[in-house]
């Protein structure tokens, strides 16, 4: 393949084993709200066209160009090209085995945050199990990663990194891993300072039903970019913990979609 792969966490994608229904509904609602905000579903399902009160869909699209291309996700293993001799099928098999040996984790007390100039949803309380899972993913699948090429090196701008971030980038291909990791679900591109308060207010209202909730993460997701610049799409889903069911989110997503549509109508 000419593009890249990534290993993400996507709340609302789960193995539907009937357990933890309240948390599962919260995760599904979050996914519905986030996909409606970004205007696309990474799984290809239809997304209701919506915009906050006082906004046009075009105005939302203008501040979510990159966020929409990458889709609703939390990065565990940042996008990378496959190493020579490695295949996507081999990566899938390895992720499936890895996920089956782990248990699900949670994103505690979901909070809205400004990270630099963009907005994201983050843990509002310590999230040691989630951080540990992310660190394990970074290390376990690094053998599948090709070294960054010249264009990728230039895009990351190593000169602007701290000494520690440069060390991590050179070793793992991404500067925000291990002790520099901060789990986040990106909602916007960089926002100019004059608009940040306005964007923060609308996002707080858009995600009001989910903020403060404990959000389970019950699967690892492989995303693919078919060619440079193409949208990232959900390629495969690998449940955490002993696999007991085929991944299915349709019922929970349908219920969450109905609730969100009623609230925004």
Rosetta silent file (secondary structure, phi, psi, omega in degrees, C-alpha in Angstrom):
SEQUENCE: XXXXXXXXXXXXXXXXXXXXXXXXXXXXXXXXXXXXXXXXXXXXXXXXXXXXXXXXXXXXXXXXXXXXXXXXXXXXXXXXXXXXXXXXXXXXXXXXXXXXXXXXXXXXXXXXXXXXXXXXXXXXXXXXXXXXXXXXXXXXXXXXXXXXXXXXXXXXXXXXXXXXXXXXXXXXXXXXXXXXXXXXXXXXXXXXXXXXXXXXXXXXXXXXXXXXXXXXXXXXXXXXXXXXXXXXXXXXXXXXXXXXXXXXXXXXXXXXXXXXXXXXX
SCORE:     score description
SCORE:     0.000 S_00000001
   1 L     0.000  149.189 -177.007    0.000    0.000    0.000 S_00000001
   2 L   -87.444  -18.974 -176.897    1.152    3.554   -0.737 S_00000001
   3 L   -94.666 -150.374 -175.447   -0.346    5.143    2.363 S_00000001
   4 E  -124.653  167.072  173.429    0.019    4.584    6.076 S_00000001
   5 E  -123.128  161.620  177.594   -1.539    2.568    8.855 S_00000001
   6 E  -151.109  157.427  175.149   -2.249    3.524   12.463 S_00000001
   7 E  -116.047  117.299 -173.273   -3.510    1.894   15.634 S_00000001
   8 E  -121.436  165.520  165.805   -6.203    3.933   17.308 S_00000001
   9 E  -111.104  131.189 -178.956   -8.746    3.774   20.105 S_00000001
  10 L  -129.374  101.495  176.778  -12.276    4.733   19.055 S_00000001
  11 L   -55.128  140.070 -179.401  -14.901    4.954   21.796 S_00000001
  12 L    94.538   -1.316  170.441  -18.153    3.372   20.721 S_00000001
  13 L  -110.243  121.688 -168.010  -16.523    0.515   18.839 S_00000001
  14 L  -155.689  164.677  167.121  -16.835   -2.594   20.932 S_00000001
  15 E   -87.601  117.896 -172.669  -17.605   -6.282   21.167 S_00000001
  16 L   -83.887   86.701 -178.421  -21.272   -6.291   22.135 S_00000001
  17 L  -100.205    6.274  177.099  -21.344   -8.931   24.863 S_00000001
  18 L    86.351   -2.410 -178.655  -24.226   -7.372   26.791 S_00000001
  19 L   -96.621  153.123  174.282  -22.048   -6.192   29.698 S_00000001
  20 L    61.532   42.209 -174.587  -21.598   -2.630   30.922 S_00000001
  21 H   -57.333  -44.767 -179.090  -24.597   -1.258   29.055 S_00000001
  22 H   -61.033  -43.320  178.219  -24.633    2.261   30.654 S_00000001
  23 H   -66.179  -38.574 -179.794  -20.967    2.859   29.871 S_00000001
  24 H   -64.120  -40.256  177.929  -21.403    1.433   26.405 S_00000001
  25 H   -64.517  -38.054  178.119  -24.297    3.791   25.707 S_00000001
  26 H   -63.302  -41.632  178.964  -22.171    6.739   26.843 S_00000001
  27 H   -66.263  -40.104  179.591  -19.395    5.691   24.470 S_00000001
  28 H   -66.342  -40.599  177.677  -21.809    5.225   21.596 S_00000001
  29 H   -63.462  -41.585  177.721  -23.387    8.619   22.194 S_00000001
  30 H   -58.821  -45.047 -179.556  -19.940   10.208   22.238 S_00000001
  31 H   -63.287  -42.409  178.495  -19.098    8.619   18.908 S_00000001
  32 H   -60.644  -46.518 -178.703  -22.374    9.788   17.371 S_00000001
  33 H   -64.709  -41.987 -178.264  -21.842   13.352   18.593 S_00000001
  34 H   -66.857  -41.799 -179.565  -18.209   13.426   17.456 S_00000001
  35 H   -68.970  -33.908  175.537  -18.966   12.059   13.990 S_00000001
  36 H   -67.504  -37.471  177.302  -21.807   14.543   13.583 S_00000001
  37 H   -65.142  -46.618 -178.015  -19.436   17.344   14.600 S_00000001
  38 H   -77.243  -22.387  177.031  -16.728   16.202   12.177 S_00000001
  39 L    84.897   16.486  176.550  -19.227   15.394    9.445 S_00000001
  40 L  -159.339  153.375  174.288  -18.026   11.890    8.644 S_00000001
  41 L  -107.997  130.362 -179.544  -17.933    8.349    9.958 S_00000001
  42 L   -69.266  -19.202  178.868  -14.637    6.485    9.684 S_00000001
  43 L   -90.193   -1.187  177.342  -16.603    3.260    9.238 S_00000001
  44 L    89.534   -0.392  179.054  -18.509    4.561    6.226 S_00000001
  45 L   -72.326  151.778  177.740  -21.929    4.762    7.895 S_00000001
  46 L   -61.544  144.948  177.686  -24.163    7.725    6.996 S_00000001
  47 L  -121.376  129.332  178.962  -23.796   10.748    9.275 S_00000001
  48 L   -65.128  129.752  177.582  -26.640   13.167    9.862 S_00000001
  49 L   -71.912  122.247 -177.180  -25.686   16.632    8.629 S_00000001
  50 L  -147.009  159.049  175.821  -25.837   18.928   11.650 S_00000001
  51 L  -150.592  148.674  178.083  -24.381   22.189   12.902 S_00000001
  52 L   -63.520  158.106  177.943  -24.537   24.005   16.242 S_00000001
  53 L   -59.755  130.580 -179.392  -27.029   26.798   16.694 S_00000001
  54 L    87.684   -1.208  178.636  -25.680   29.956   15.095 S_00000001
  55 L  -118.100  152.036  168.916  -23.207   28.031   12.932 S_00000001
  56 L   -98.525  160.293  176.381  -23.361   26.798    9.369 S_00000001
  57 H   -61.449  -35.072  179.533  -22.053   23.381    8.368 S_00000001
  58 H   -63.633  -37.662  179.813  -19.513   25.176    6.181 S_00000001
  59 H   -66.480  -39.282  176.284  -18.183   27.097    9.185 S_00000001
  60 H   -65.748  -43.810 -179.240  -17.665   23.858   11.130 S_00000001
  61 H   -59.398  -34.266 -177.935  -16.008   22.234    8.123 S_00000001
  62 H   -65.063  -28.304 -176.999  -13.527   25.136    7.876 S_00000001
  63 L  -103.754    9.183 -178.660  -12.118   24.448   11.359 S_00000001
  64 L  -131.945   27.100 -174.848  -12.099   20.641   11.064 S_00000001
  65 H   -60.611  -55.976 -179.394  -10.325   19.956    7.751 S_00000001
  66 H   -71.964  -40.520  178.869   -7.487   17.847    9.150 S_00000001
  67 H   -59.287  -37.970  179.272   -9.510   16.509   12.072 S_00000001
  68 H   -69.607  -37.829  179.925  -12.134   15.273    9.613 S_00000001
  69 H   -63.913  -40.860 -179.951   -9.542   13.601    7.396 S_00000001
  70 H   -79.224  -24.265  177.460   -8.127   11.603   10.295 S_00000001
  71 L    82.270  169.200 -178.957  -11.584   10.875   11.730 S_00000001
  72 L   -69.997  117.365 -176.774  -12.786   10.443   15.298 S_00000001
  73 L  -168.535  162.254  166.658  -10.014    8.629   17.141 S_00000001
  74 E  -119.115  126.584 -175.584   -7.459    8.630   19.920 S_00000001
  75 E   -72.379  130.241  168.422   -3.927    7.854   18.784 S_00000001
  76 E  -109.352  -57.034  172.687   -2.139    4.881   20.312 S_00000001
  77 E  -116.072  110.760 -173.965    0.391    4.126   17.532 S_00000001
  78 E   -61.696  157.618 -176.899    0.667    7.153   15.261 S_00000001
  79 E   -51.997  137.191  179.959    0.407    6.712   11.461 S_00000001
  80 E  -149.520  154.514  171.589    3.352    4.913    9.885 S_00000001
  81 L   -82.683  144.718  178.921    4.359    3.245    6.645 S_00000001
  82 E   -68.220  139.556  177.983    4.792   -0.498    6.819 S_00000001
  83 L   -66.204  154.737  177.439    8.382   -1.699    6.984 S_00000001
  84 L   -55.551  133.629  179.129    9.791   -3.575    4.013 S_00000001
  85 L    86.154   -6.216  178.474    8.643   -7.170    4.039 S_00000001
  86 L  -101.278  146.781 -178.864    5.733   -6.483    6.382 S_00000001
  87 L  -121.601  160.336  176.950    2.091   -6.743    5.308 S_00000001
  88 H   -63.087  -36.852  177.926   -1.167   -5.341    6.566 S_00000001
  89 H   -61.689  -39.944  177.230   -2.413   -8.881    7.142 S_00000001
  90 H   -64.826  -40.292  177.658    0.527   -9.611    9.429 S_00000001
  91 H   -63.318  -44.898  177.903   -0.167   -6.451   11.396 S_00000001
  92 H   -56.587  -45.748 -178.992   -3.834   -7.386   11.769 S_00000001
  93 H   -62.992  -40.449 -179.613   -2.941  -10.823   13.096 S_00000001
  94 H   -68.128  -41.436  179.230   -0.472   -9.359   15.590 S_00000001
  95 H   -65.733  -39.338  179.139   -2.933   -6.719   16.830 S_00000001
  96 H   -61.004  -44.971  178.931   -5.661   -9.351   17.246 S_00000001
  97 H   -65.167  -43.112  179.162   -3.399  -11.520   19.416 S_00000001
  98 H   -60.871  -49.254 -176.821   -2.216   -8.531   21.424 S_00000001
  99 H   -63.024  -39.413 -178.390   -5.743   -7.214   22.041 S_00000001
 100 H   -64.497  -22.948 -179.332   -7.073  -10.601   23.096 S_00000001
 101 L   -91.288   -2.040 -179.940   -4.425  -10.757   25.834 S_00000001
 102 L  -112.024  164.976  173.944   -5.384   -7.348   27.271 S_00000001
 103 L  -107.694  161.893 -179.645   -8.461   -6.096   29.087 S_00000001
 104 L   -66.664  158.285  178.853  -10.484   -3.012   28.243 S_00000001
 105 E  -126.748  177.115 -178.642   -9.599    0.362   29.755 S_00000001
 106 E  -130.616  151.815  171.288  -11.501    3.562   30.437 S_00000001
 107 E  -100.692  101.922 -171.219  -11.238    7.233   29.643 S_00000001
 108 L   -81.221  140.942  171.527  -12.224    8.715   33.039 S_00000001
 109 L    49.426   60.307 -177.426  -14.255   11.898   33.539 S_00000001
 110 L   -44.263  130.445 -177.061  -14.271   12.998   29.904 S_00000001
 111 E  -134.927  153.607  174.756  -13.206   16.641   29.637 S_00000001
 112 E   -93.970  134.051 -177.050  -12.842   19.274   26.925 S_00000001
 113 E  -139.829  151.038  166.792   -9.346   20.766   26.651 S_00000001
 114 E   -92.410  126.391  175.494   -7.317   23.191   24.601 S_00000001
 115 E  -118.203  101.824 -171.473   -4.071   21.570   23.498 S_00000001
 116 L    65.026 -118.014 -178.140   -1.997   24.325   22.001 S_00000001
 117 L  -106.681    3.420  179.233   -4.320   25.891   19.433 S_00000001
 118 E  -116.814  167.687 -177.935   -6.689   22.959   18.879 S_00000001
 119 E  -112.273  146.357 -179.408   -9.463   21.388   20.944 S_00000001
 120 E  -152.943  162.806  171.174   -9.807   17.797   22.032 S_00000001
 121 E   -96.744  133.556 -173.050  -11.584   15.533   24.494 S_00000001
 122 E  -137.591  166.073  170.792   -9.235   14.155   27.142 S_00000001
 123 L   -63.911  135.709  177.354   -9.282   12.231   30.421 S_00000001
 124 L   -95.488    5.689  179.263  -10.320   14.533   33.242 S_00000001
 125 L  -148.165  164.544  179.203   -8.658   12.323   35.842 S_00000001
 126 L   -52.892  138.765 -174.921   -5.539   10.125   35.977 S_00000001
 127 L  -132.266   58.097 -175.499   -5.746    7.351   33.386 S_00000001
 128 H   -58.397  -44.893  179.375   -2.833    5.040   34.193 S_00000001
 129 H   -61.998  -38.499  177.523   -4.298    1.875   32.561 S_00000001
 130 H   -65.124  -43.823  179.067   -5.014    3.782   29.338 S_00000001
 131 H   -63.731  -38.757  179.437   -1.512    5.273   29.329 S_00000001
 132 H   -66.534  -40.127  176.853    0.020    1.850   29.958 S_00000001
 133 H   -60.953  -44.888  179.985   -1.944    0.344   27.077 S_00000001
 134 H   -60.416  -42.923  179.649   -0.748    3.111   24.766 S_00000001
 135 H   -63.258  -41.759  179.130    2.870    2.551   25.779 S_00000001
 136 H   -63.887  -38.951  179.071    2.564   -1.193   25.177 S_00000001
 137 H   -64.384  -44.713  179.552    1.059   -0.595   21.734 S_00000001
 138 H   -55.960  -47.354 -175.265    3.882    1.774   20.761 S_00000001
 139 H   -74.420  -44.406 -171.357    6.549   -0.745   21.705 S_00000001
 140 H   -64.074  -31.755 -172.833    4.843   -3.972   20.590 S_00000001
 141 L  -110.025   14.300 -177.973    4.215   -2.931   16.988 S_00000001
 142 H   -69.165  -23.486  178.472    7.300   -0.879   16.244 S_00000001
 143 H   -64.938  -17.633  178.999    8.798   -3.738   14.234 S_00000001
 144 H   -87.564   -8.110 -171.934    6.092   -3.057   11.625 S_00000001
 145 E   -92.679  128.603  172.066    7.082    0.608   11.230 S_00000001
 146 L   -77.376  147.653  176.415    9.314    1.854    8.436 S_00000001
 147 L   -60.238  148.368  179.050   11.753    4.640    9.405 S_00000001
 148 L   -62.391  139.848  176.620   10.461    8.131    8.576 S_00000001
 149 L   -85.740 -177.906 -175.123   11.453    9.383    5.151 S_00000001
 150 H   -61.177  -41.260 -179.497   12.741   12.880    4.393 S_00000001
 151 H   -65.151  -40.313  179.687    9.268   14.349    3.900 S_00000001
 152 H   -68.007  -38.332  176.770    8.031   12.881    7.171 S_00000001
 153 H   -62.132  -44.422 -179.110   11.092   14.175    9.010 S_00000001
 154 H   -65.062  -40.376 -178.534   10.536   17.671    7.635 S_00000001
 155 H   -63.585  -35.648 -179.286    6.838   17.641    8.494 S_00000001
 156 H   -76.269  -17.963  177.543    7.552   16.764   12.134 S_00000001
 157 L    51.976   66.734 -177.269   10.063   19.641   12.405 S_00000001
 158 H   -56.732  -26.775 -179.646   12.454   17.969   14.873 S_00000001
 159 H   -62.913  -22.456 -179.896   14.154   21.306   15.542 S_00000001
 160 H   -90.681   -2.889 -178.037   11.065   22.503   17.409 S_00000001
 161 L   -84.058  156.031  169.813   10.975   19.463   19.717 S_00000001
 162 L   -70.328  168.474  179.309   12.339   19.265   23.227 S_00000001
 163 H   -59.143  -43.608 -179.679   15.397   17.084   23.784 S_00000001
 164 H   -65.645  -42.621  179.106   13.183   14.290   25.156 S_00000001
 165 H   -62.958  -37.815  178.162   10.684   14.547   22.295 S_00000001
 166 H   -64.776  -40.465  177.017   13.534   14.355   19.786 S_00000001
 167 H   -60.445  -45.103 -179.129   14.812   11.196   21.516 S_00000001
 168 H   -66.356  -40.423  179.306   11.369    9.617   21.352 S_00000001
 169 H   -62.590  -43.703 -178.417   10.882   10.637   17.734 S_00000001
 170 H   -67.729  -31.700 -178.212   14.195    9.138   16.687 S_00000001
 171 H   -87.321  -40.291 -170.574   13.485    5.881   18.509 S_00000001
 172 H  -116.640   -0.833  176.910    9.747    5.401   17.992 S_00000001
 173 L    81.808    5.249 -178.256    8.887    7.618   15.015 S_00000001
 174 L  -157.377  135.357 -173.428    6.643    9.948   17.026 S_00000001
 175 L   -82.098  -17.100 -172.095    7.533   12.464   19.752 S_00000001
 176 L  -107.105   62.600  179.799    4.406   12.184   21.909 S_00000001
 177 L  -129.266  169.704  176.918    4.722    8.673   23.295 S_00000001
 178 H    53.008 -120.343 -176.747    5.586    7.032   26.637 S_00000001
 179 H   -71.253  -12.300  176.686    6.262    9.820   29.184 S_00000001
 180 H   -99.232    4.007 -175.325    5.245   12.493   26.635 S_00000001
 181 L   -76.584  140.417  171.024    1.940   10.781   25.802 S_00000001
 182 L  -142.413  110.382 -178.397   -1.395   12.489   26.405 S_00000001
 183 L   -64.623  134.774  177.920   -4.475   10.671   25.175 S_00000001
 184 L  -155.189  149.568  176.590   -6.824   12.946   23.254 S_00000001
 185 E  -110.420  102.868 -171.221   -9.706   12.770   20.818 S_00000001
 186 E   -68.854  135.827 -178.859   -9.110   15.611   18.360 S_00000001
 187 L  -116.212  -23.734 -176.076  -12.100   17.815   17.504 S_00000001
 188 L  -141.837  168.453  165.808  -10.637   20.762   15.567 S_00000001
 189 L   -83.187 -171.629  176.096   -7.690   22.024   13.606 S_00000001
 190 L   -65.479  133.147 -177.185   -5.640   24.934   14.976 S_00000001
 191 L  -111.047  131.072  178.142   -7.983   27.768   15.916 S_00000001
 192 L   -62.285  149.061 -171.633   -6.934   31.393   15.771 S_00000001
 193 H   -55.445  -37.641 -176.504   -6.845   33.061   19.178 S_00000001
 194 H   -65.398  -22.346 -176.844   -9.774   35.386   18.471 S_00000001
 195 H  -102.745   -6.297 -170.723  -12.115   32.413   17.881 S_00000001
 196 H   -63.579  -41.081  179.732  -10.974   30.058   20.620 S_00000001
 197 H   -64.368  -40.031  178.897  -13.462   31.136   23.297 S_00000001
 198 H   -64.068  -44.245 -179.834  -16.342   30.868   20.817 S_00000001
 199 H   -66.781  -41.086  179.154  -15.263   27.402   19.681 S_00000001
 200 H   -61.045  -40.731 -179.708  -14.759   26.218   23.249 S_00000001
 201 H   -64.865  -43.390 -177.501  -18.273   27.338   24.191 S_00000001
 202 H   -70.555  -35.635  177.458  -19.940   25.580   21.275 S_00000001
 203 H   -68.499  -37.693  177.246  -17.991   22.375   21.850 S_00000001
 204 H   -61.114  -38.321  177.718  -18.912   22.410   25.526 S_00000001
 205 H   -74.281  -40.285 -177.495  -22.567   22.582   24.568 S_00000001
 206 H   -61.643  -39.582 -176.454  -22.273   20.030   21.735 S_00000001
 207 L  -104.101   19.288 -174.261  -20.708   17.401   23.995 S_00000001
 208 L   -57.271  -35.396 -177.591  -22.541   18.366   27.202 S_00000001
 209 L   -69.983  -16.681 -175.792  -24.231   14.963   27.526 S_00000001
 210 L  -108.655  -22.789 -176.875  -20.868   13.171   27.577 S_00000001
 211 L   -62.800  136.405 -178.342  -18.578   15.457   29.570 S_00000001
 212 L    89.227   -9.001 -177.467  -17.749   14.049   32.982 S_00000001
 213 L   -84.441  156.069  170.431  -18.659   10.495   31.946 S_00000001
 214 L   -87.659  123.123 -174.238  -16.461    7.413   32.130 S_00000001
 215 E  -112.186  115.419  179.824  -15.943    6.253   28.544 S_00000001
 216 E   -74.851  146.880  171.604  -14.866    2.631   27.951 S_00000001
 217 E  -120.733  109.848 -168.230  -12.341    1.720   25.287 S_00000001
 218 L  -115.838    8.671 -179.106  -12.943   -1.909   24.427 S_00000001
 219 E  -156.433  156.236  168.069  -11.090   -2.445   21.167 S_00000001
 220 E  -101.398  137.195 -177.091   -8.013   -1.545   19.183 S_00000001
 221 E  -117.567  131.113  171.180   -8.714   -0.211   15.712 S_00000001
 222 E   -93.914  125.050  176.921   -6.446   -0.377   12.680 S_00000001
 223 E  -109.858  150.036  178.149   -6.933    2.604   10.379 S_00000001
 224 E  -130.430  146.839  172.863   -5.564    2.911    6.868 S_00000001
 225 E  -117.185  110.357 -170.811   -4.727    5.774    4.538 S_00000001
 226 L   -65.683  -29.664  176.844   -4.758    4.323    1.023 S_00000001
 227 L  -155.481  158.134 -178.481   -2.479    7.053   -0.347 S_00000001
 228 L   -53.320  128.591  179.396   -0.906   10.223    1.025 S_00000001
 229 L    91.334  -10.725  179.009   -3.592   12.790    1.759 S_00000001
 230 L   -75.643  156.681  176.219   -6.508   10.354    1.600 S_00000001
 231 L   -63.653  143.795  173.005   -8.982   10.136    4.498 S_00000001
 232 L   -77.980  136.232 -178.733   -8.152    7.607    7.191 S_00000001
 233 E  -125.779  150.387  174.831  -10.708    4.800    7.354 S_00000001
 234 E   -68.725  118.950 -178.604  -11.444    2.092    9.885 S_00000001
 235 E   -96.004  -46.520  179.644   -9.898   -1.071    8.440 S_00000001
 236 E  -156.014  156.953 -174.602  -10.383   -3.610   11.238 S_00000001
 237 E  -125.760  134.448 -174.210  -11.429   -3.790   14.867 S_00000001
 238 E  -130.537  105.257 -174.592   -9.843   -6.003   17.524 S_00000001
 239 E   -61.861  139.529  172.319  -11.662   -6.402   20.859 S_00000001
 240 L   -78.921  146.063 -178.664   -9.664   -6.089   24.054 S_00000001
 241 L    86.524  172.024  179.303   -9.963   -8.991   26.446 S_00000001
 242 L   -56.580  118.793 -177.742  -10.908  -12.593   25.640 S_00000001
 243 L   -63.432  125.416 -177.610  -12.911  -12.320   22.409 S_00000001
 244 L  -124.340   -6.570 -178.846  -16.446  -13.476   23.093 S_00000001
 245 L  -158.084  158.141  173.496  -18.441  -11.957   20.265 S_00000001
 246 L   -71.179  133.002 -179.603  -18.120  -10.514   16.802 S_00000001
 247 E   -53.552  127.532  179.572  -17.704   -6.732   17.078 S_00000001
 248 L  -149.315  123.859 -179.285  -21.121   -5.112   16.700 S_00000001
 249 L  -122.973    5.306 -169.499  -22.114   -1.549   17.513 S_00000001
 250 H   -61.802  -45.850 -177.170  -25.220   -1.093   15.410 S_00000001
 251 H   -65.128  -48.145 -179.521  -27.853   -1.249   18.160 S_00000001
 252 H   -61.688  -41.483  179.654  -26.000    1.031   20.540 S_00000001
 253 H   -67.601  -37.621  177.256  -25.222    3.496   17.756 S_00000001
 254 H   -61.582  -45.100  179.432  -28.825    3.479   16.559 S_00000001
 255 H   -63.341  -43.530 -179.834  -30.050    4.288   20.076 S_00000001
 256 H   -66.481  -38.990  179.212  -27.414    7.008   20.512 S_00000001
 257 H   -62.026  -42.602  179.813  -28.198    8.487   17.096 S_00000001
 258 H   -63.615  -42.742 -179.911  -31.895    8.727   17.946 S_00000001
 259 H   -65.525  -41.647 -179.744  -31.159   10.427   21.277 S_00000001
 260 H   -68.478  -40.240  178.428  -28.748   12.890   19.686 S_00000001
 261 H   -62.068  -38.963  179.628  -31.139   13.699   16.823 S_00000001
 262 H   -65.992  -38.909 -178.135  -33.921   14.401   19.312 S_00000001
 263 H   -70.735  -31.491 -175.366  -31.692   16.739   21.324 S_00000001
 264 H   -97.757   -2.414 -177.989  -30.498   18.714   18.275 S_00000001
 265 L   -81.062    0.000    0.000  -33.803   18.886   16.407 S_00000001
